[in-house]
């Protein structure tokens, strides 16, 4: 294993080259909520051969575009990207998926009772995520923006909640809870694969659920492994 991969965490690897996310997904490695683990540890958890994972990562061509390295983005730009890309996607996709699920239960629910459980879990995810996004956009993210601005001016910004780690820990716990519920949905749908008697809507709905989970992984990664550690370091004067 090369020295960079041996010493970096999963989250750091993805932060510097987001194409690594697809490699980790291929091997079942959690790079969002589990992004602070070293590569060897993550491979053991996923029962993946570290040498296979390293070969796949090393096969990625070198990234020469500094724009791809989100660790170098100003915090304001990173927050804008999270809100405009991921928060916007969550809000637009949740009602669409919910309508698909309602239709599937009407048509296929008798033969596939697991659909009712999928719908119930997704309703819970939608409610929790809706509240979660508001807390980030109206409480945590404005504070991080102010923190970055005052730090740039050499001043100290007084936190309204003791330390920025307090709301961050809450957000990280909520990230884990939503990720766990989506994992259950993936298991109930056998990896988002429509049954043989499923209609076109069935296939589309499961594809949208798969896309929703992939987006959540990228969304949570940017917060847990990039934004939050930088905010904590900034508040601590680093």
C-alpha positions as CSV (number, residue, x, y, z in Angstrom):
1,X,0.0,0.0,0.0
2,X,1.4,3.4,-0.9
3,X,2.2,5.8,1.9
4,X,-0.6,8.2,1.2
5,X,-3.3,5.6,1.3
6,X,-1.8,3.9,4.3
7,X,-2.0,7.1,6.4
8,X,-5.2,8.7,5.1
9,X,-8.7,8.1,6.4
10,X,-11.5,6.9,4.1
11,X,-13.0,10.4,4.2
12,X,-9.7,12.1,3.4
13,X,-9.2,9.9,0.3
14,X,-12.7,10.7,-1.0
15,X,-12.3,14.4,-0.2
16,X,-9.2,14.8,-2.3
17,X,-10.6,12.7,-5.2
18,X,-14.4,12.2,-5.2
19,X,-14.1,9.4,-7.8
20,X,-12.8,7.2,-4.9
21,X,-16.4,7.2,-3.7
22,X,-17.4,4.8,-6.5
23,X,-14.5,2.5,-5.6
24,X,-15.6,2.4,-2.0
25,X,-19.2,1.8,-2.9
26,X,-18.1,-1.1,-5.2
27,X,-16.5,-2.8,-2.2
28,X,-19.2,-1.9,0.3
29,X,-17.0,0.5,2.3
30,X,-18.8,3.2,4.2
31,X,-17.1,6.5,3.3
32,X,-19.6,8.9,4.9
33,X,-20.6,8.1,8.5
34,X,-17.5,5.8,8.7
35,X,-15.2,8.2,6.9
36,X,-12.8,8.7,9.8
37,X,-11.4,5.2,9.8
38,X,-8.1,4.2,8.2
39,X,-8.3,2.2,5.0
40,X,-7.2,-1.2,6.5
41,X,-9.9,-0.9,9.3
42,X,-12.6,0.0,6.8
43,X,-11.6,-3.0,4.5
44,X,-11.8,-5.4,7.5
45,X,-15.3,-4.2,8.4
46,X,-16.5,-4.5,4.8
47,X,-14.7,-7.9,4.4
48,X,-12.8,-6.5,1.4
49,X,-9.3,-7.3,0.4
50,X,-7.2,-4.2,1.0
51,X,-4.9,-4.9,-1.9
52,X,-7.9,-5.1,-4.3
53,X,-9.2,-1.8,-3.0
54,X,-5.8,-0.1,-3.3
55,X,-5.4,-1.3,-6.8
56,X,-8.8,0.1,-7.8
57,X,-7.9,3.4,-6.1
58,X,-4.5,3.6,-7.8
59,X,-6.1,2.9,-11.1
60,X,-7.8,6.3,-10.9
61,X,-5.8,8.7,-13.1
62,X,-4.2,11.6,-11.3
63,X,-6.5,14.6,-10.7
64,X,-4.9,17.8,-12.0
65,X,-7.9,20.1,-11.5
66,X,-7.6,21.8,-8.1
67,X,-11.4,22.5,-8.3
68,X,-12.0,18.8,-7.6
69,X,-10.3,19.0,-4.2
70,X,-13.2,20.2,-1.9
71,X,-10.8,20.4,1.0
72,X,-9.4,23.5,-0.5
73,X,-12.7,25.3,-1.1
74,X,-13.6,28.2,1.2
75,X,-16.2,27.2,3.8
76,X,-18.9,29.5,2.3
77,X,-18.5,27.9,-1.1
78,X,-18.7,24.4,0.4
79,X,-21.9,25.2,2.3
80,X,-23.4,26.8,-0.8
81,X,-22.6,23.6,-2.8
82,X,-24.1,21.3,-0.1
83,X,-27.3,23.4,0.1
84,X,-27.8,24.0,-3.7
85,X,-26.8,20.5,-4.7
86,X,-27.7,18.0,-2.0
87,X,-30.3,19.8,0.1
88,X,-32.2,20.8,-3.0
89,X,-32.0,17.3,-4.4
90,X,-33.4,15.8,-1.1
91,X,-36.3,18.2,-1.1
92,X,-37.2,17.6,-4.7
93,X,-36.8,13.8,-4.7
94,X,-38.6,12.9,-1.5
95,X,-42.2,13.6,-2.6
96,X,-41.5,12.0,-6.0
97,X,-40.3,8.7,-4.4
98,X,-43.2,8.8,-1.9
99,X,-45.7,9.0,-4.7
100,X,-44.0,6.1,-6.5
101,X,-44.2,4.0,-3.3
102,X,-47.9,4.8,-2.8
103,X,-48.7,3.7,-6.3
104,X,-46.6,0.5,-5.9
105,X,-48.5,-0.4,-2.7
106,X,-51.8,0.0,-4.5
107,X,-50.8,-2.2,-7.4
108,X,-48.3,-4.6,-5.9
109,X,-48.8,-4.4,-2.2
110,X,-50.8,-7.7,-1.8
111,X,-48.0,-9.7,-3.5
112,X,-45.1,-7.7,-2.0
113,X,-46.0,-6.8,1.6
114,X,-42.4,-5.5,2.1
115,X,-43.4,-2.4,0.2
116,X,-45.5,-1.1,3.1
117,X,-42.4,-1.4,5.3
118,X,-40.3,0.4,2.7
119,X,-42.8,3.2,2.5
120,X,-43.0,3.5,6.3
121,X,-39.2,3.7,6.6
122,X,-39.0,6.2,3.8
123,X,-41.7,8.4,5.4
124,X,-39.6,8.4,8.6
125,X,-36.5,9.3,6.6
126,X,-38.4,12.2,4.9
127,X,-39.7,13.6,8.2
128,X,-36.3,13.4,9.9
129,X,-34.3,14.8,6.9
130,X,-36.7,17.7,6.5
131,X,-36.1,18.8,10.0
132,X,-32.4,18.1,9.8
133,X,-31.9,20.3,6.7
134,X,-33.7,23.2,8.5
135,X,-31.5,22.9,11.5
136,X,-28.4,23.0,9.3
137,X,-29.5,25.9,7.2
138,X,-30.9,28.1,9.9
139,X,-28.6,27.3,12.9
140,X,-25.3,25.4,12.1
141,X,-24.4,26.7,8.7
142,X,-25.0,30.4,9.5
143,X,-22.7,30.0,12.5
144,X,-20.0,28.3,10.4
145,X,-20.2,31.2,7.9
146,X,-19.8,33.8,10.7
147,X,-17.0,31.8,12.2
148,X,-15.1,31.8,8.9
149,X,-15.7,35.5,8.4
150,X,-14.5,36.5,11.8
151,X,-11.5,34.2,11.7
152,X,-10.5,35.7,8.4
153,X,-10.5,39.1,10.2
154,X,-8.5,37.9,13.1
155,X,-11.4,38.1,15.5
156,X,-13.1,35.5,17.7
157,X,-16.7,34.7,17.2
158,X,-18.7,33.8,20.4
159,X,-20.7,30.6,20.0
160,X,-24.4,30.6,21.0
161,X,-24.2,26.9,21.8
162,X,-21.0,26.5,23.8
163,X,-18.9,25.0,21.0
164,X,-19.6,24.1,17.4
165,X,-18.9,20.5,18.3
166,X,-22.2,20.3,20.1
167,X,-24.6,20.8,17.1
168,X,-22.1,18.9,14.9
169,X,-22.4,15.8,17.1
170,X,-26.2,16.0,16.9
171,X,-26.0,16.3,13.1
172,X,-23.7,13.4,12.9
173,X,-26.0,11.2,15.0
174,X,-28.9,12.1,12.7
175,X,-26.8,11.3,9.7
176,X,-26.2,7.8,11.1
177,X,-29.9,7.3,11.9
178,X,-31.0,8.2,8.4
179,X,-28.2,6.1,6.8
180,X,-29.3,3.1,8.9
181,X,-32.9,3.4,7.8
182,X,-31.8,3.6,4.1
183,X,-29.7,0.5,4.6
184,X,-32.8,-1.3,5.8
185,X,-34.7,-0.2,2.8
186,X,-31.9,-1.5,0.6
187,X,-32.1,-4.8,2.3
188,X,-35.9,-5.0,2.0
189,X,-35.6,-4.3,-1.7
190,X,-32.8,-6.8,-2.2
191,X,-30.4,-4.1,-3.3
192,X,-33.0,-2.0,-5.1
193,X,-33.8,-4.8,-7.6
194,X,-37.4,-5.0,-8.9
195,X,-39.1,-8.4,-8.7
196,X,-39.9,-10.3,-11.9
197,X,-43.5,-9.3,-11.7
198,X,-42.6,-5.6,-11.1
199,X,-43.8,-3.0,-13.6
200,X,-41.8,-0.1,-15.1
201,X,-42.8,2.1,-12.1
202,X,-41.4,-0.5,-9.7
203,X,-38.1,-0.4,-11.5
204,X,-38.0,3.4,-11.7
205,X,-38.9,3.8,-8.0
206,X,-36.1,1.5,-6.8
207,X,-33.7,3.2,-9.1
208,X,-34.7,6.5,-7.5
209,X,-34.2,5.0,-4.0
210,X,-30.8,3.8,-5.0
211,X,-29.9,7.3,-6.3
212,X,-31.3,8.8,-3.1
213,X,-29.0,6.7,-1.0
214,X,-25.9,7.4,-3.2
215,X,-26.6,11.1,-2.9
216,X,-26.9,10.9,0.8
217,X,-23.6,9.2,1.1
218,X,-21.9,12.0,-0.8
219,X,-23.9,14.6,1.1
220,X,-23.0,13.2,4.5
221,X,-19.3,12.8,3.4
222,X,-19.0,16.4,2.6
223,X,-20.3,17.4,6.0
224,X,-18.9,14.8,8.3
225,X,-15.4,14.5,6.7
226,X,-14.8,18.0,5.2
227,X,-17.1,20.8,6.6
228,X,-17.4,19.7,10.2
229,X,-13.7,19.0,10.9
230,X,-12.7,22.3,9.4
231,X,-15.3,24.2,11.4
232,X,-14.1,22.6,14.6
233,X,-10.5,23.4,13.8
234,X,-11.4,27.0,12.9
235,X,-13.2,27.5,16.2
236,X,-10.2,26.1,18.0
237,X,-7.9,28.5,16.3
238,X,-6.2,26.1,13.9
